[in-house]
Amino acid sequence: MPDSLTITKTEGRVPIFRLDGRLTASTEAQFVAAARQLKDSGARDLLVDMSGVDMLTSAGLRGLHSALLIFTPRAEIDAFQKANPGELFKSPYFKLAGASPQVYSVLSMAGFLHNIPIYPDVQQALGSFVP
């Protein structure tokens, strides 16, 4: 089965990308390009609904990391780390929701949950963004 990824964008105060399919080496660039385009259009935040992701590989993790860096100003990370040595910075701008147990396990094992907030569902995630 070839890798495919569908990204459905929902407009709102916080834009949402619902991902359906596989986030892999074949689809990473598509995801990163969509995130970059959204940021370039003026968006400050991004919520990624992972409920339709059935495979997440190391390249997919790299894509999520790239999107995190697109939406999280490096200066904020540096300032936080300077003020809070040894503490982990969690992005207030880039968040995940709805990961299946399998995808959640991959995110956890890779250490992504230290820096990217993840919520059980989209509604809870939306409520966590600062207006």
N, C-alpha and C positions, 0 to 999 in steps of 0.2 A: 504494500500500500504506500503510495507516494505521500511525502509530507505535505500537508497543506494547513494553512492558517487563515481563518476569516476574522477580520477585525471589524466589529460593529461599533461605531461611535455614537454615543448619546450626548447631546448638548445639554448644558445646564450650568449652574454656578460652578460645579465641579464636573468637568468632562469625564466620561466613562468610556473605556475601551473594553468591550466584551470580546474575549478571545475564544474562538472555537477551533479545535484541532490540535496541532502539534507545534510547540515552540522549540525548534531545533536549528541546526546549522542551515537548513534550507529555507527557514522562515524568519530567522533572526533579523536579517537586514530589512525585511518588510516591516517588522514590528518597530525597529529603531527608527526607520524613516518616518513612519506614522507618528511616533512620539516627537521626533524633531520637528516635523511639519506642524503639529499641534502647538508646540512651544513657540515656534517661529510666528504663529498666528496670534500670539499674545496670551495663551493660556498660562496660568500660574501653577495649577494643580493638575494631577492626573490620578484617577482611580482605575485600576486594572481589575476587571472581573475575570477571575481565573476559572470560573465554574465549568466552562466548556473545554478546558485544556485537558487532553487525555495523555499527552506526553510532554515532558520537560527534560531537555538534555543539558549538558554543560554549555553548549552554545546558546541555548535558550536562557540559561542563567546569565550568561554574558550579556545578552540582549536586555534582560531586566536590569542588570547593573548599569548598562549604558543609559537606559531610560531614567534610572534613579539619578545619575549624574547630570542628565539633561535638565531635570526638573529641580534639582537641589543645588543652590549656589555654593560653590566651593568655599567662598569666604565665610559662609555661615557654618559649614562643617569645621573649618579651621578655627574660627572664633569659639565655637562650642568646645572643641577639644583643648584649646588653650585655657579656657575658663574651667574646664572639668577634666583634668588629666586622668586618663585611664577609663573614662566613661564612654559608652557607645552612643553615637548620634543616631537618632531615628528621624527620618525625613518627615516633616509635616506636609510636604507637597506631593509625594509619590507614595501611594498605598495600594495594597492588594486586598482582594476579597474573594471568598467563595472557593478556595482551592480544595480539590478532592483530597482525601487522606493520602493518596499516593503522591500527588504533587506537593502537598504540604510537607510530607516526609523529605522529599528532595530539597525543598527550600530550607528546611530545618538542618538537614545534614550538611548542606553547603554553607551554613552560617548566615543566610540571607535574612533570617528573622531578627537578627541583631540590629539591622539598620533599616529594614523596610517593615513598617507596620502592616499586619495582616489581620483581617476581620472575617468572621464566619460568613457574613453576607454583605451585599451592597448597601443596604439601608444602614446598618451599623457603621460601616466605613464612611458613608456620606456624612453621618452625624459627627464624625471625628475631625472633619476639616474645619479650620478656623475661617470665619467669614472675612 
